[in-house]
Amino acid sequence: MNTTVRPQVRLYVLMCAMLALASCTRAPNNTPSEDPFEKINRPIYKFNSGVDTFILRPAAVGYEFITPQFFRTGVSNFFDNLTYPVTIVNDFLQGKFVQGFQDIGRFAMNSTLGLAGILDPATAVGLKQNEEDFGQTFSVWGIPQGPYIVLPLLGPSTVTSSVGIIANTQVNPVMQWPNSSVRSKMFILWTVESRQSLLVIDEAVRKSFDPYLFIREAYLQNRRFLINDGQLAGESFDDDFDDGFDDEFNGDFDNAIDNGGAAP
């Protein structure tokens, strides 16, 4: 999936769309075929929400409060770059060879000229950030995504994407860092930074008719968007989105909400 807007911004836009839809109806339609495990998912979602309320969100708010914007941008860029091998591997597994070599160039440029990814010179020269993972690759290979599930601590997923998460960790340098102490500290910072990037959607989730349904539908639509490379309902949403949304908001909006890297 080609994107210059970070994944969290796309998710934010999709969630806002779902919120607008929910406001037009008193009760959102259930989709049992996609969520047959809802009776199990909801208690796990409630548990995750409790962890978020008492641990993750306070940590994210504190992180945002004590760190300047340029620092958070650098941390976000660093983790975007460090985890980029996941995208590169899946480029080639999906047969996107041109994109794969472009992403190798992006990774090499940001890792060197970008000071280990803290800066992002690759975007400035036209090497766009892409987002691919094993969950998308499995779909390209013809494997259905399967039912929606909520994973303890990890949040929304599907059966196939949850297997993809395991595969992602095998090529994610953060998860494979040789020094366990450094790896743990990096993972904590990555988690806090990722949660901070999602603070912008908290109010929308809170005001939704049903936060569980809101997040479920936003997640599933976002996955479809990524899997289909921006093709929704037979139209290329990606080009219009990138040309319009990116040009207007990719700088000012990104800075305004101080968005971060991909969630772990």
N, C-alpha and C positions, 0 to 999 in steps of 0.2 A: 504494500500500500504506500503510494507516494504522498508525502505530506511535508509541508513547511510549517504548518501550525502544529504545535505539540499535541500528543494524544489527549491530554486532559482538556484542552480547549475544545477539541472536537466533541468529547464526551459532554462538556458543559453545554455546547450548542444543542446536542441531541437531548439532553435532559431538559433544557428550557423548552424545546419543542414538545416533549412529553408533558411538561407542566401545563403548557398552553392547551394541549389536548385534554388533559385531565380536568381543567377548569371548565371545559364545555360539557362535561358529563358528570353525573352524580356518582356513578359507579363504573370504574374502568372494567372493560371486558376481560375476563380471565381467559388464559390460553392453556388449558390443561395438557394439551399435546406437547407443549414446550416445557411445561413445569409440572410433571406428574408427581414430583417429590416435594410439593409446596408445604405439606404438613411437616416435613423434616426440615426443609429449608428455612422456614420462618423462625423456629427456635434458634437455629444457628445464626441467622441474621440478627436476632435479638441479642445473642451473646456477643457477636462482633460489634454491634452498636454500643454495647456496654463497655467493651474494651476501648472502642474509639472515644467514647464520651469521657472516660476517666483516665485514659493514658495517651492515646495517639493524638487526639485533637489538642489537648492542653500542651503537649510537647510541640506540636506544629505551630500553635499560636505563640508559644514562648520563643521558638526558633525565629519566627517572623518578626517578633518584637525586638529581639536583641541583635539581629543581623541586618546590615544594610543591604539594599537591593542589589548592588553590584556583586556582593559576596554570594547572595543566593543564586544570582544568574550564573556565576562562575561554577558553583557547586552543581547546579542543574546541568550546565553544559558538560561538566566533567563526567557525570554519571551517564548522560546521554551518549557520550563518546565511548566511555569504558564498556558499556553494555552493547555497543553497536555490532560486535561480532555475531550476536544472535540474529540480527537483521541480515548480515552478509551471508552467513551460512544458509539461511532460509531463502535468500535471493536465488542461490544456485540450485537448491533443492526444488524450487518451484519453476526452474527453467528460465528465470529472468536474468540471463547472463550479462546483458548490457548494463542493467541496473546493478547487478552484483559487482562488476568492475568499477562502476561509478562510485558505489558505496565503499569499495576498497580505497579508492582515491580520496574520498571524503574522510574516511577513518585515518588514513596516513597523513593527510594535511592537518587535520585537527590535532592529531597526536603529536605532531612535530611543531609546525608553525603556530598551532593553537595552544602550545604549552600544556600538553597532556590533556587537551580537550577543554581547558578552562575558557579558552576563546573559541570562536566558531568562524574562522576565515573561509571555510569550505562553502558555507551558505552564501557568503559575499561574492564568490566567484561562480555561483550557479550550480553547485553540487548540493541538491536538495536532500533534506533528511527524509528517509523512508522508514516505514515501520512494518516489519515482517516478523513472524514468530512461528513456532512449530504447529500451533493450533490452526493458523491459516494454511500452512503447508499441508497438513492432513486433509483439509477441505479441498485444496487444489488436487490432491491425489484421489479425491472422490469419497473420502470418509465423512459421513454425516457428523454434524456437530453434536448431535444427541441432546438429551434433556438438559434443561437449566438446573444447575446445582449451586449451592452456596457453601464454600469451603471455610472451615473454621480458621479465623484470623486472615485468610487470604481474600475472602469475599466472593463476588459473583464469578461464575464460570459456567462451562458446559462440560459434559463428560469428556469429550474429545479435547477441549482446551485444557482441562485439568491434567490430562496426560501430556499435553504440550508443555505445560508449566514444568513438569519434571524434566522433559527433554531440554527446555530452555536453560535450566540451571547447569546442564553439562557443558554448555558453551558460553556461559555468562561469567566473565572474569571476576565479577564481584563475588559470586558464589564459589569460584574455584581458586580464590587467592590462597597461596600456599601457607602464609602465616595466619593461624587461626585467630590470634588476638587482633591483628589488623583487619582480617575478614569480618569479624564480629562488629568492630567499630564502624567499618565502612557500611555494613548492612544496616546498622542502626541509623547512621546519617542518611543513607539512601531512603530508608523508610520514612523518617521524619520529613525529609525534603519532599518526598512524593506526596505525603499527606498534606503538607503545607500548600502544595500546588493545587489541591482540591478544596481548599477552604472557600473558594469562590462559589462553589455549588451548595454549600451547607444550607443556606437559607432556602434555596429552591427545593431541596429535599425535604426540609422541615415543613414547608408550607404545602407540600403535595398532598393529594387526597389519601394516598397510601404509600409511604416511603418505600416499602418493600417492592410494590408493583412498579413504582417510579424508577427505582434503580434497576430492577430486572429488565424492563422494557428499554431503558437507555443502554444498558449493557448489550442486550441482544441486537439492538439496531446498530450499535457501534461495531459489533463483531461482524455483522453482515456487511457493513460499509467497508471494513478493512478486507474481509475475505474477497469481496467482489471488486476490489480496487476502485471504490467510489461509484460503482454502477448500482444505482438504486432504481427499481421499477423501470428498467430498460433505458434509463437516461444516465448520462455521465455527469453526476453531481460534482465529482472531484474537480474538474476543470473550472466550472463556474465558481465553486467554493474557493479554490485556490486563487483564481484571478480576481475575484471580488473581495472575499473576506481577507485573504492574505495581504493584498495591497493596502487595504484600509486599516487593518487591525494588527497585522503580524508584528509591527513595531510598537505602536502606542498602546494597543490593547494588551499585548504580551507584557509590557513593562508595567501597565496599570495594575494588572492582577498578579504580577510577579510570578508567573507560572513556572512549574518545575519540570523535572524529568519524568520518565515512564515509571509508573508504579511497579513495585516488585511483585 
